[in-house]
Amino acid sequence: MNKWLVSFSILLALGTAGVQAAGDAAAGKTKSAVCMACHGADGNSPNPIWPKLAGQHTSYILAQLRHFKEGSRKNDLMSPMAAPLSDQDMADLAAYFSGQTQNGGTAAADKVTVGEKIYRAGNPNTKVAACMACHGPSGAGNAPAKFPRISGQHAAYVEKTLKDFREGSRDNDPNKMMRGVAANMTDAEITAVAQYVQGLR
């Protein structure tokens, strides 16, 4: 399973390289004024249920904004925010937030052992793939494949995201990759991985 994920990641990266519009980070900073209430002035959201955008891959931010605008990803707050954005607006916002420095996080000490095990090796007994197969050993993700950086992300947001994929309330993952991974994860595994990711550098 992990070999398949790595192979798919490489193919997807090769197939999607160089297809995004160039964004203007300075223009994105101006346009980000409406984003600040939830995501912070520099993309480090003050509320742990909302994702940090600082340091996220431009390609991933752009893809998610497009999904919100097109309706393939739905959220009561983000869907109406993305609806009026032009392609240039989205490219500018993505360029701005990707250029910001993320504030790191700290993992709950009692979750690190289990979280690291799932992140690095998965759970062969329940067919849970290792997170690092797509997100990398340090959680840096894969920009060309639009696999997000998850290191330092809020644990509460990661936990909610994994549960949303598991339940199917979020379904904008290519080829059901995340839904397939999350489907067999227990609540305890999801919590542990989310905490581990929050402290990952």
C-alpha positions as CSV (number, residue, x, y, z in Angstrom):
1,M,0.0,0.0,0.0
2,N,2.8,2.5,1.0
3,K,4.7,1.7,-2.3
4,W,1.5,2.4,-4.2
5,L,1.0,5.7,-2.5
6,V,4.6,6.8,-3.1
7,S,4.4,5.8,-6.8
8,F,1.1,7.6,-7.2
9,S,2.6,10.7,-5.6
10,I,5.4,10.8,-8.0
11,L,3.2,10.3,-11.0
12,L,0.8,13.0,-9.8
13,A,3.7,15.4,-9.2
14,L,5.0,14.9,-12.7
15,G,1.5,15.3,-14.2
16,T,0.7,18.5,-12.4
17,A,3.9,20.4,-12.4
18,G,3.9,23.9,-13.9
19,V,0.1,24.3,-14.3
20,Q,-0.7,27.0,-11.8
21,A,-0.9,30.7,-12.3
22,A,1.7,33.0,-10.8
23,G,0.6,34.9,-7.8
24,D,1.6,38.3,-6.5
25,A,2.4,38.0,-2.8
26,A,2.2,41.8,-2.2
27,A,-1.3,41.9,-3.8
28,G,-2.2,38.8,-1.7
29,K,-1.3,40.6,1.5
30,T,-3.7,43.4,0.7
31,K,-6.4,40.9,-0.3
32,S,-5.9,38.8,2.8
33,A,-7.5,41.4,5.1
34,V,-10.8,39.5,5.0
35,C,-8.9,36.2,5.9
36,M,-7.3,37.6,9.0
37,A,-10.2,37.1,11.4
38,C,-9.9,33.3,11.1
39,H,-6.4,32.7,9.8
40,G,-4.4,35.5,11.4
41,A,-2.6,38.4,9.8
42,D,0.3,36.1,8.9
43,G,-1.6,32.9,8.3
44,N,-1.1,31.6,11.9
45,S,-4.7,31.1,12.9
46,P,-5.4,32.0,16.6
47,N,-8.2,29.4,16.8
48,P,-7.0,25.7,16.7
49,I,-10.0,24.6,14.7
50,W,-9.0,26.8,11.8
51,P,-5.9,25.8,9.8
52,K,-2.6,27.6,9.7
53,L,-1.9,28.8,6.2
54,A,1.5,30.2,6.9
55,G,4.2,28.2,5.0
56,Q,1.6,26.0,3.3
57,H,2.3,25.0,-0.3
58,T,1.0,27.5,-2.9
59,S,-0.4,24.7,-5.0
60,Y,-2.3,23.3,-2.1
61,I,-3.8,26.6,-1.0
62,L,-4.8,27.4,-4.6
63,A,-6.4,23.9,-5.0
64,Q,-8.4,24.2,-1.8
65,L,-9.7,27.7,-2.7
66,R,-10.8,26.4,-6.1
67,H,-12.5,23.5,-4.5
68,F,-14.4,25.8,-2.1
69,K,-15.3,28.1,-5.0
70,E,-16.5,25.2,-7.3
71,G,-18.3,23.4,-4.4
72,S,-16.3,20.2,-4.4
73,R,-15.3,21.1,-0.8
74,K,-17.9,22.7,1.4
75,N,-17.7,24.7,4.5
76,D,-20.2,27.2,5.9
77,L,-17.5,29.9,6.4
78,M,-15.1,29.2,3.5
79,S,-17.5,28.5,0.7
80,P,-19.0,32.0,0.6
81,M,-15.6,33.6,1.1
82,A,-14.2,31.8,-1.9
83,A,-17.2,32.3,-4.2
84,P,-16.3,35.8,-5.4
85,L,-12.6,35.2,-5.8
86,S,-11.1,35.3,-9.3
87,D,-8.3,33.0,-10.4
88,Q,-5.8,35.9,-9.8
89,D,-7.2,36.6,-6.3
90,M,-6.7,33.0,-5.4
91,A,-3.2,32.9,-6.8
92,D,-2.3,36.1,-5.0
93,L,-3.6,34.8,-1.6
94,A,-1.8,31.5,-2.1
95,A,1.5,33.3,-2.9
96,Y,1.1,35.5,0.2
97,F,0.3,32.9,2.8
98,S,2.8,30.3,1.4
99,G,5.5,32.9,2.0
100,Q,4.7,33.5,5.7
101,T,6.5,31.7,8.5
102,Q,4.5,29.2,10.4
103,N,4.5,29.2,14.2
104,G,5.3,25.7,15.3
105,G,3.4,23.7,17.8
106,T,4.0,21.2,20.6
107,A,2.7,17.6,20.8
108,A,1.1,16.2,23.9
109,A,3.8,14.0,25.4
110,D,1.5,11.1,26.1
111,K,0.5,10.9,22.5
112,V,3.9,11.1,20.8
113,T,4.8,7.4,20.8
114,V,1.5,6.1,19.3
115,G,1.3,9.1,16.9
116,E,4.8,8.7,15.6
117,K,4.2,4.9,15.0
118,I,1.1,5.6,13.0
119,Y,2.7,8.5,11.1
120,R,5.8,6.6,10.2
121,A,4.6,3.0,9.8
122,G,0.8,3.1,9.8
123,N,-1.0,0.1,11.2
124,P,-0.5,-3.0,9.0
125,N,-3.1,-4.9,11.1
126,T,-5.9,-2.6,10.1
127,K,-4.5,-1.5,6.7
128,V,-3.8,2.1,7.8
129,A,-1.1,3.5,5.5
130,A,1.8,5.5,6.9
131,C,1.2,9.3,6.8
132,M,4.7,10.0,5.7
133,A,4.2,8.1,2.5
134,C,2.6,11.2,1.1
135,H,3.4,13.9,3.6
136,G,7.1,13.1,4.0
137,P,9.2,12.2,7.0
138,S,9.1,15.8,8.4
139,G,5.5,16.5,7.4
140,A,6.6,18.9,4.6
141,G,4.2,17.4,2.1
142,N,4.6,17.3,-1.7
143,A,3.8,20.6,-3.4
144,P,3.6,19.4,-7.1
145,A,1.2,16.6,-6.0
146,K,-0.8,19.1,-3.9
147,F,-0.2,17.0,-0.7
148,P,-0.2,19.6,2.1
149,R,2.4,20.4,4.6
150,I,1.0,19.2,7.9
151,S,3.9,19.7,10.2
152,G,3.1,22.2,13.0
153,Q,-0.6,22.3,12.0
154,H,-3.1,22.6,14.8
155,A,-4.0,19.2,16.3
156,A,-7.6,20.1,16.6
157,Y,-7.8,20.9,12.9
158,V,-5.9,17.8,11.9
159,E,-8.2,15.6,14.1
160,K,-11.4,17.2,12.7
161,T,-10.1,16.8,9.1
162,L,-9.3,13.1,9.6
163,K,-12.7,12.5,11.1
164,D,-14.4,14.3,8.3
165,F,-12.5,12.2,5.7
166,R,-13.4,9.0,7.7
167,E,-17.1,10.0,7.9
168,G,-17.2,11.1,4.2
169,S,-18.3,14.6,5.0
170,R,-15.1,15.8,3.3
171,D,-14.6,14.1,-0.1
172,N,-12.3,16.3,-2.2
173,D,-9.3,14.0,-1.9
174,P,-8.1,12.5,-5.2
175,N,-9.0,8.9,-5.7
176,K,-10.3,8.7,-2.1
177,M,-6.8,8.6,-0.8
178,M,-7.4,10.3,2.5
179,R,-10.8,8.6,3.0
180,G,-9.1,5.3,2.5
181,V,-6.5,6.0,5.1
182,A,-8.8,7.5,7.6
183,A,-11.5,4.8,7.2
184,N,-9.7,2.3,9.4
185,M,-8.3,4.7,12.0
186,T,-9.6,4.6,15.5
187,D,-10.4,7.8,17.4
188,A,-7.4,7.2,19.6
189,E,-5.1,6.8,16.5
190,I,-6.5,10.0,15.0
191,T,-5.9,12.0,18.2
192,A,-2.4,10.6,18.6
193,V,-1.4,11.4,15.0
194,A,-2.9,14.9,15.2
195,Q,-0.9,15.6,18.3
196,Y,2.3,14.2,16.7
197,V,1.8,16.3,13.6
198,Q,1.3,19.4,15.7
199,G,4.8,19.0,17.2
200,L,6.5,17.8,14.0
201,R,9.3,19.9,12.6
